[in-house]
């Protein structure tokens, strides 16, 4: 199941709040582990335009 579909399913019932929290927390941790501050550098964006 796609993550967006999981979230939609979990939003339907209040009893799934903990599962939804865990899913969002896990996806956030995964994203943060795969990115660095360099990925969001403003200076890097302006350098590409020149």
Residue frames relative to the residue before (quaternion, step in Angstrom):
aa qw qx qy qz dx dy dz
X 1.0000 0.0000 0.0000 0.0000 0.00 0.00 0.00
X 0.4782 -0.6648 0.5014 0.2793 3.56 -0.99 0.88
X 0.6223 -0.5828 0.3693 0.3698 3.60 -1.03 0.81
X 0.6434 0.5233 -0.3324 0.4491 3.61 0.91 -0.84
X 0.6478 0.5082 -0.3154 0.4719 3.58 1.00 -0.77
X 0.6206 0.5358 -0.3374 0.4625 3.59 1.03 -0.77
X 0.6650 0.5034 -0.3075 0.4581 3.58 0.89 -0.92
X 0.6368 0.5229 -0.3335 0.4581 3.60 0.93 -0.84
X 0.6554 0.5094 -0.3054 0.4665 3.57 0.97 -0.87
X 0.6911 0.4850 -0.2806 0.4566 3.57 0.91 -0.91
X 0.6233 0.5548 -0.3374 0.4358 3.60 1.13 -0.57
X 0.5656 0.6489 -0.3708 0.3485 3.57 1.16 -0.55
X 0.8153 0.1499 -0.0547 0.5567 3.58 0.99 -0.75
X 0.5391 -0.6562 0.4371 0.2962 3.53 -0.96 0.95
X 0.6059 0.5885 -0.3598 0.3963 3.60 1.07 -0.63
X 0.6699 0.5017 -0.2910 0.4635 3.61 1.25 -0.30
X 0.3211 0.7877 -0.4823 0.2094 3.60 1.26 0.16
X 0.6718 0.4916 -0.3130 0.4571 3.61 0.86 -0.88
X 0.6395 0.5158 -0.3282 0.4662 3.61 0.95 -0.81
X 0.6582 0.4961 -0.3160 0.4699 3.58 0.97 -0.84
X 0.6217 0.5320 -0.3403 0.4634 3.59 0.96 -0.83
X 0.6653 0.5078 -0.3004 0.4574 3.58 0.90 -0.95
X 0.6479 0.5179 -0.3173 0.4596 3.59 0.95 -0.84
X 0.6808 0.4758 -0.2905 0.4751 3.57 0.85 -0.97
X 0.6493 0.5123 -0.3190 0.4627 3.61 0.94 -0.83
X 0.6587 0.5060 -0.3102 0.4624 3.61 0.93 -0.85
X 0.6717 0.4869 -0.2992 0.4715 3.59 0.93 -0.88
X 0.6274 0.5285 -0.3310 0.4663 3.59 1.06 -0.72
X 0.6502 0.5072 -0.3080 0.4745 3.59 0.95 -0.89
X 0.6382 0.5278 -0.3221 0.4586 3.58 0.98 -0.86
X 0.6554 0.5104 -0.3017 0.4680 3.58 0.93 -0.94
X 0.6886 0.4884 -0.2869 0.4527 3.58 0.83 -0.97
X 0.6596 0.5059 -0.3192 0.4551 3.60 1.03 -0.68
X 0.7110 0.4446 -0.2477 0.4852 3.58 1.19 -0.50
X 0.7260 0.3781 -0.2360 0.5237 3.60 1.25 -0.03
X 0.1851 -0.7535 0.6184 0.1251 3.54 -1.30 0.35
X 0.6885 -0.4487 0.3503 0.4494 3.57 -1.27 0.13
X 0.5784 0.5977 -0.3648 0.4186 3.60 1.13 -0.61
X 0.6169 0.5630 -0.3438 0.4292 3.59 1.10 -0.64
X 0.7631 0.3279 -0.1661 0.5315 3.57 1.21 -0.48
X 0.3194 0.7793 -0.4803 0.2450 3.55 1.22 0.46
X 0.3972 -0.7106 0.5307 0.2360 3.58 -0.76 1.04
X 0.6138 0.5568 -0.3459 0.4400 3.56 0.99 -0.81
X 0.6402 0.5331 -0.3192 0.4517 3.58 0.96 -0.83
X 0.6328 0.5323 -0.3312 0.4545 3.61 1.00 -0.77
X 0.6930 0.4717 -0.2782 0.4689 3.58 0.87 -0.94
X 0.6145 0.5474 -0.3504 0.4472 3.60 1.06 -0.62
X 0.6327 0.5412 -0.3344 0.4415 3.60 1.04 -0.71
X 0.6487 0.5405 -0.3215 0.4287 3.61 1.04 -0.70
X 0.6725 0.5140 -0.3036 0.4373 3.59 1.06 -0.66
